[in-house]
């Protein structure tokens, strides 16, 4: 019934297959691994991600989560992580989710130009969700950090305003928008915004 409703509203069939009870999938293993990691059970999480990638070597979420785990342990260099995320997303160039996850990884690596490009592509491919708008705002702010151009900081401020309008309540977004206002010479407005977010 839900599949028919989706097809009627979306104008296309629901893309995901019916879940199979009792069968391990890359998605289910990835979700369990993420939960175990949250509980501090890193070794078990690592094993589940290994199993998920054995079942589905191109499973994007498992790849990204495993990369983040390996990066946090300094088990991979930045170049190795970049190569792996590029490999994992190369077959999904039209996927907003792939572009978003790639952008997040590049942002964590400090590749702000690459992150902004990938996140911008994700935003062009689909109506951006609040987390994508936030990630794009942070990437654009980091990319503009040395700029003295008012047009650049106006654009950064607009990114943060959209992220806040989208419902993200992260205080870092308020701080980013306050920074943009400061760079535009709007000191009092920046201070009021920063104080209201505390």
CORFENMO-V925236 format. One record per pair of residues at least 24 apart in sequence whose C-alpha atoms are under 10 Angstrom apart, sorted by the first residue. I is the first residue (numbers start at 1). J is the second residue. D is the distance in whole Angstrom. If there is no record, write none. Layout:
{{I/J/D} {I/J/D}}
This chain:
{{24/51/10} {24/52/9} {24/55/9} {25/51/9} {25/52/7} {25/53/10} {25/55/7} {25/56/8} {26/50/10} {26/51/8} {26/52/4} {26/53/7} {26/54/9} {26/55/6} {26/56/6} {26/57/9} {26/58/10} {26/59/7} {26/60/10} {26/61/9} {26/62/7} {27/52/7} {27/56/9} {27/59/8} {27/60/10} {27/61/8} {27/62/8} {28/52/8} {29/53/9} {29/55/10} {29/62/8} {30/59/9} {30/60/10} {30/61/7} {30/62/5} {30/63/9} {30/65/8} {30/66/9} {31/61/9} {31/62/9} {33/62/9} {33/65/9} {33/66/9} {34/62/9} {34/65/8} {34/66/10} {37/69/9} {42/69/9} {45/69/9} {46/70/9} {57/88/9} {58/87/9} {58/88/6} {58/89/8} {58/90/10} {58/91/9} {58/92/10} {59/88/8} {59/89/10} {60/85/9} {60/88/6} {60/89/7} {60/92/9} {60/97/9} {60/98/7} {60/101/8} {60/102/9} {61/88/10} {61/97/9} {61/98/9} {61/101/8} {63/88/7} {63/89/10} {64/88/9} {64/98/10} {64/101/7} {64/102/8} {64/104/9} {64/105/8} {65/101/10} {65/105/10} {67/105/9} {68/105/8} {68/108/9} {71/108/10} {71/109/9} {77/109/10} {78/105/10} {78/106/9} {78/108/10} {78/109/7} {78/110/9} {78/111/10} {79/109/9} {81/105/8} {81/106/9} {81/109/9} {82/106/7} {82/109/8} {82/111/10} {93/118/10} {93/121/9} {93/122/10} {93/125/10} {94/121/9} {94/122/9} {94/125/7} {94/126/10} {95/121/9} {95/122/7} {95/125/7} {95/126/9} {96/120/10} {96/121/7} {96/122/4} {96/123/7} {96/124/8} {96/125/5} {96/126/6} {96/127/9} {96/128/9} {96/132/10} {97/122/7} {97/123/10} {97/125/9} {97/126/9} {97/128/10} {97/132/9} {98/122/8} {99/123/9} {99/125/9} {100/128/10} {100/131/9} {100/132/7} {100/133/10} {100/135/9} {100/136/9} {101/132/9} {103/132/9} {103/135/8} {103/136/8} {103/139/9} {104/132/9} {104/135/7} {104/136/9} {104/139/9} {106/139/9} {107/135/8} {107/136/9} {107/138/9} {107/139/6} {107/142/9} {107/143/10} {108/139/10} {110/139/9} {110/142/9} {110/143/9} {111/139/9} {111/142/9} {111/143/9} {112/136/10} {112/138/9} {112/139/6} {112/140/7} {112/141/9} {112/142/6} {112/143/5} {112/144/9} {113/139/8} {113/140/8} {113/142/9} {113/143/6} {113/144/10} {114/139/9} {114/143/10} {115/139/6} {115/140/9} {115/142/10} {115/143/9} {116/140/6} {116/141/9} {116/142/9} {116/143/8} {128/163/10} {128/166/9} {129/163/9} {129/166/8} {129/167/10} {129/168/10} {130/162/9} {130/163/6} {130/164/8} {130/165/9} {130/166/5} {130/167/7} {130/168/6} {130/169/10} {131/163/8} {131/166/9} {131/167/9} {131/168/7} {132/163/8} {132/166/10} {133/159/7} {133/160/8} {133/161/10} {133/162/7} {133/163/5} {133/164/9} {133/165/10} {133/166/8} {133/168/9} {134/159/8} {134/160/7} {134/161/9} {134/162/8} {134/163/5} {134/164/8} {134/166/9} {134/167/10} {134/168/7} {134/169/10} {134/170/9} {134/172/10} {134/173/7} {135/159/10} {135/160/10} {135/163/9} {135/173/10} {136/160/9} {136/163/9} {137/161/9} {137/162/8} {137/163/7} {137/173/8} {137/176/8} {137/177/9} {138/163/10} {138/172/9} {138/173/8} {138/176/7} {138/177/10} {141/176/7} {141/177/9} {141/179/9} {141/180/8} {142/176/10} {144/180/10} {145/179/10} {145/180/10} {145/183/10} {147/183/9} {148/183/7} {148/184/9} {149/183/9} {149/184/9} {150/180/9} {150/181/10} {150/183/7} {150/184/6} {150/185/9} {151/184/9} {152/180/9} {152/183/10} {152/184/10} {153/177/9} {153/179/9} {153/180/5} {153/181/8} {153/182/9} {153/183/7} {153/184/7} {154/180/7} {154/181/8} {154/183/9} {154/184/7} {155/180/9} {156/180/6} {156/181/9} {157/181/7} {157/183/10} {157/184/9} {169/197/9} {170/197/9} {171/196/10} {171/197/6} {171/198/7} {172/197/9} {173/197/9} {174/198/9}}
